Every structure is written in structure tokens, then in C-alpha cells.
Amino acid sequence: MRQQFAIAAICAAGVFPWMAAAQSATSGSAPAPRRDLSGIWEPVRAIDGIQPNGALNMPADGKPEHDLNLTPLGLEVAKTHKSSNGMDPVPSIEENDPAHACEPMGFPRQNLFEVRATQIMQSPMQTVMLYTFNRVWRIIWTDGRELPKDPDPHWYGYSVGKWTDDYTFAVETVGTDARTWVDNAGRPHSEDLRTEELYHRVDRDHMELTMTIDDPKIYQKPWTALNKLQFRLKPPGTELLEMMCSPSELAEYNKRYGKAAAVKKK
């Protein structure tokens, strides 16, 4: 059965009960294999991967500890982003979220919104991430190359990775297209964004992801978007669902609900 959704419909519909059920990591798992992240992984708690109001560990909720300390340029750019989520949401028909218009979601947002089951494949030269949401892939080079000094911007950036120990894989990404948003709350970034991911395999069945955002043009200091987001290993025969942005379904959603929401707000 095909499962195809308009992005805006997913965001506005909220979290279904089966998605929100908290599922704790099991104890007593076997030891992790050395330098191996291959397999199909999903967040232990589904809502932690969805991150509807912005990055999991820095949501746009108005709390002082979640103030990202934007630079003057960052404030200027942020004002142009009209999100249907976060502290000052607009009706979906008024938003200008590029991903909700079926434009590429890009990186780092691919890790900061709708993180579902993700398949990781490894070779001596590359680690490849296959994401459920929008069915996109991402390549992380592991052949020892350096990051480019002046990369052409890409939707998903340019990534290199290396093992810092037998169970921790460190990834650095540069060259991300500034048209994309950092997260679902509309946080901005520049083409100078530098992102660090740490994938730590706790044991055979569990992995943690920590992710840091560093963009001096937009933020006064680096900030942690994910702090040990917990994943669990799925059976190898698990089939990834199809979750695609459909322009026709998006238009139908806005026709049914977007205009009504705008009138209600007035």
C-alpha cells in the first residue's frame, strides 16, 4: 500500500498516537560491532525524530535557554521566514517554507525534521544515508579527503566522515545551500554553515546522534541541535515507507484547510 503525504498535511495534522508512543531502549543488548553503523535505524521515540517545533534540543518555545543569539544578519534573515510552526506561526497558506512547497528540504534539516527509519550503508570510500522522508540519500566521503575550501553550494552540502574511535563516527558538512531552513521553526543559515554530527554506537541495537550547528554569520556561537538522539536497530528486512511531498496533495490540503485557518486567525 502506497503511503504518500503532502508535507503541510503532515505538519498540521499533529502526531498520531502510534507515532507518539514512547518506546524505551531495551537493556542487555549485545556489544556493538567495531566501526560499523550499517543497518536500518529509527528513533526510539517517534516524536523525537519528528521535531515539529524546531530542533529537538533547541525548540522554538520561547524559553531563555533556547534563545539562539542571532547576529544582526541572522535576525534580518529570520524575519523573512514565515513558518506555520514555532513561536509566531502563520496559517499554512501564508507560510513560505520552501520544503512545504516541495522544494528540497536540504541539510541539516533532513536530520532535524521528520527523521524516520534511515538506512545506513558503508563502503571503504563512502557512508550513504537513505532517508524515508522524501526518499532522498546523502553521501559522506570516508576515503580521507579534506573538506573543500570554497565549495559550490549543494542542497545537502558536502560531507566527510571518519572514525574517532571504534564506536564513534564524526561527520563534518559544509557548502549547504542557504535557501534551505535549518529546522521546522524556520531557523536560517548562511552558506558558511558548518555542521558536525557524532554517531555513537552504544551497543548492537542502539545508536546516538549528536549534532552541532556553527554559523558565525547567523549565530553568535555554536549550538547543539541534537544531543544524543537515540536510535534503535530495525530488522534487516524492514521496508522503508514512502513519504513524498506531492504538489497536488499540498494544493488540496491548502484548499480545504489553509484558507479556513487564515480567516479564523483574522
C-alpha positions in Angstrom: 0.0 0.0 0.0 1.5 3.3 -1.0 1.7 5.9 1.7 2.1 9.3 0.2 1.6 12.5 2.1 1.7 16.3 1.4 4.3 17.8 3.8 2.0 20.5 5.0 -0.7 18.0 5.9 1.7 16.0 7.9 2.8 19.1 9.9 -0.6 20.4 10.6 -2.3 17.0 11.4 -0.2 16.6 14.5 1.3 13.4 15.9 -0.8 10.2 15.6 -0.9 8.1 18.7 1.1 5.3 17.3 3.9 7.7 16.4 4.0 9.4 19.8 4.2 6.2 21.9 7.4 6.4 23.9 9.5 3.3 23.5 12.4 2.8 25.8 15.7 1.3 24.7 16.0 -2.3 25.8 18.7 -3.3 28.1 21.0 -6.3 27.7 21.9 -5.8 24.1 24.9 -7.5 22.6 28.1 -5.4 22.1 28.4 -3.2 19.1 30.5 -4.3 16.1 33.6 -2.2 15.5 33.4 0.7 13.1 30.0 -0.3 11.7 26.8 1.7 11.5 25.2 -0.3 8.7 21.6 -1.2 9.1 18.1 0.4 9.4 17.8 2.8 12.3 14.8 4.6 13.7 14.4 7.0 16.7 13.4 5.2 19.9 10.7 7.8 20.4 9.0 8.7 17.2 8.2 12.3 18.3 11.9 12.9 19.0 12.5 12.4 15.3 9.6 14.5 14.1 10.7 17.7 15.9 7.6 19.7 14.8 8.6 22.9 16.6 12.3 23.0 15.7 15.4 21.2 16.5 14.8 18.6 19.3 17.2 20.1 21.8 16.6 23.8 20.8 12.9 24.0 20.0 11.3 27.4 19.3 9.3 27.6 22.5 10.3 31.0 23.9 12.4 29.6 26.8 15.5 31.7 27.5 17.7 28.6 27.4 16.6 28.0 23.8 17.5 31.5 22.6 19.9 31.0 19.7 21.5 34.5 20.0 21.2 35.5 16.4 23.5 38.1 14.9 22.1 41.2 13.3 22.2 39.5 9.9 20.6 36.4 11.4 17.7 38.5 12.8 17.2 40.1 9.4 17.1 36.8 7.6 14.9 35.2 10.2 12.2 37.9 9.8 11.8 36.8 6.2 11.0 33.2 7.1 7.3 32.7 7.7 6.7 29.3 9.4 3.5 27.6 10.3 5.3 26.3 13.4 7.3 27.7 16.3 6.7 30.9 18.4 4.9 33.0 15.8 3.2 30.6 13.4 1.2 31.8 10.3 -1.6 29.9 8.6 -0.2 27.3 6.2 -1.5 29.2 3.2 0.7 32.2 4.3 3.9 30.4 5.0 6.9 30.5 2.8 8.6 27.3 4.0 10.4 26.0 0.9 10.1 22.4 2.0 6.4 22.7 2.4 6.2 23.8 -1.2 8.0 20.6 -2.2 11.4 22.3 -2.7 14.4 20.2 -1.5 14.5 20.1 2.3 18.2 20.0 2.4 20.7 19.6 5.2 20.9 19.9 8.2 17.1 19.9 8.2 17.0 16.4 6.9 18.2 15.4 10.4 16.0 18.0 12.2 12.5 17.3 10.9 10.6 14.1 10.2 13.5 11.7 11.0 12.1 8.3 10.4 13.6 4.9 9.6 17.0 5.6 8.0 19.2 3.0 6.2 22.9 3.4 6.5 25.2 1.6 4.0 29.0 1.6 4.2 31.9 1.0 1.8 35.6 1.9 2.2 35.0 5.2 0.3 31.5 6.3 1.4 28.8 6.1 4.0 25.4 6.5 2.4 22.3 7.6 4.3 18.9 6.6 2.8 16.1 8.7 4.4 12.4 7.7 4.5 11.2 11.3 4.3 11.2 12.5 0.7 13.2 9.3 -0.2 16.5 11.2 -0.5 20.0 10.0 0.0 23.2 11.6 1.3 26.8 10.7 0.7 29.5 11.0 3.3 33.0 10.5 2.0 35.3 8.3 4.2 38.4 8.0 1.9 40.4 10.5 3.9 39.7 13.5 1.6 39.6 17.0 3.1 36.6 19.3 3.0 36.6 21.7 0.0 37.9 25.2 0.8 35.3 27.0 -1.3 32.5 24.5 -2.1 29.7 25.2 -4.5 26.5 25.2 -2.5 24.5 21.9 -2.6 21.1 21.2 -1.1 22.7 18.6 1.1 26.1 20.0 1.4 29.5 18.3 1.1 30.3 15.8 3.9 33.3 13.9 5.0 33.5 11.5 7.9 36.0 9.5 10.0 36.0 7.2 13.0 37.3 8.9 16.1 37.2 5.5 18.0 35.8 2.1 17.3 32.2 3.2 18.0 32.0 6.9 17.2 31.7 8.2 13.6 32.3 12.0 13.2 30.9 13.8 10.2 31.6 17.4 9.1 29.4 19.1 6.4 30.0 22.4 4.6 28.6 24.0 1.4 24.9 23.8 2.2 22.5 25.9 0.1 21.4 29.0 2.1 17.9 28.8 0.6 17.1 25.9 2.9 15.9 26.2 6.5 17.8 24.7 9.5 14.6 23.3 11.0 10.8 23.3 11.0 10.7 26.6 13.0 12.4 28.4 10.2 15.8 29.0 11.7 18.1 30.4 9.0 21.7 29.7 8.0 24.3 31.1 5.6 26.5 29.3 3.0 29.2 29.4 5.7 27.3 26.9 7.9 29.5 24.1 9.3 27.7 21.2 10.8 29.2 18.4 12.9 27.5 15.1 13.5 28.6 12.4 16.0 27.1 9.0 15.5 27.9 6.8 18.6 27.0 3.2 18.5 26.2 2.3 22.1 25.7 -1.4 21.5 24.5 -3.7 18.8 20.9 -2.4 18.9 21.3 1.3 19.8 22.9 4.4 18.4 23.0 8.1 19.5 23.3 11.1 17.3 24.6 14.5 18.5 24.6 17.4 16.1 26.2 20.9 16.4 25.4 24.0 14.3 28.2 26.5 13.7 27.4 29.6 11.5 29.2 32.8 12.7 27.3 34.9 10.2 23.9 33.9 11.6 24.6 32.8 15.2 26.8 34.4 17.8 28.0 30.9 19.0 27.6 27.3 18.0 24.6 25.4 19.4 23.6 21.8 19.9 20.6 20.9 17.8 20.6 17.2 18.8 22.1 15.8 22.0 22.3 12.0 21.9 19.1 11.4 19.9 18.5 7.7 20.5 18.0 5.3 17.6 17.3 1.6 17.7 18.2 -1.0 15.1 15.4 -2.4 13.0 15.3 -6.0 11.5 17.3 -6.1 8.2 14.2 -6.9 6.1 12.3 -3.8 7.2 10.8 -1.9 4.3 11.1 1.9 4.4 7.7 3.6 3.9 7.2 6.1 1.0 6.8 9.6 2.3 6.8 12.1 -0.6 5.9 15.8 -1.0 3.1 15.8 -3.5 2.3 19.3 -5.0 -1.3 18.1 -5.9 -1.9 16.9 -2.4 -0.4 20.0 -0.9 -2.8 22.2 -3.1 -5.8 20.1 -2.0 -4.8 20.5 1.7 -4.5 24.3 1.4 -7.8 24.4 -0.4 -9.6 22.5 2.4 -7.8 23.9 5.5 -5.3 26.7 4.7 -7.8 29.4 3.8 -10.1 28.5 6.7 -7.2 28.8 9.1 -6.3 32.2 7.7 -9.8 33.5 8.1 -10.0 32.2 11.7 -6.8 33.9 12.6 -8.2 37.3 11.4 
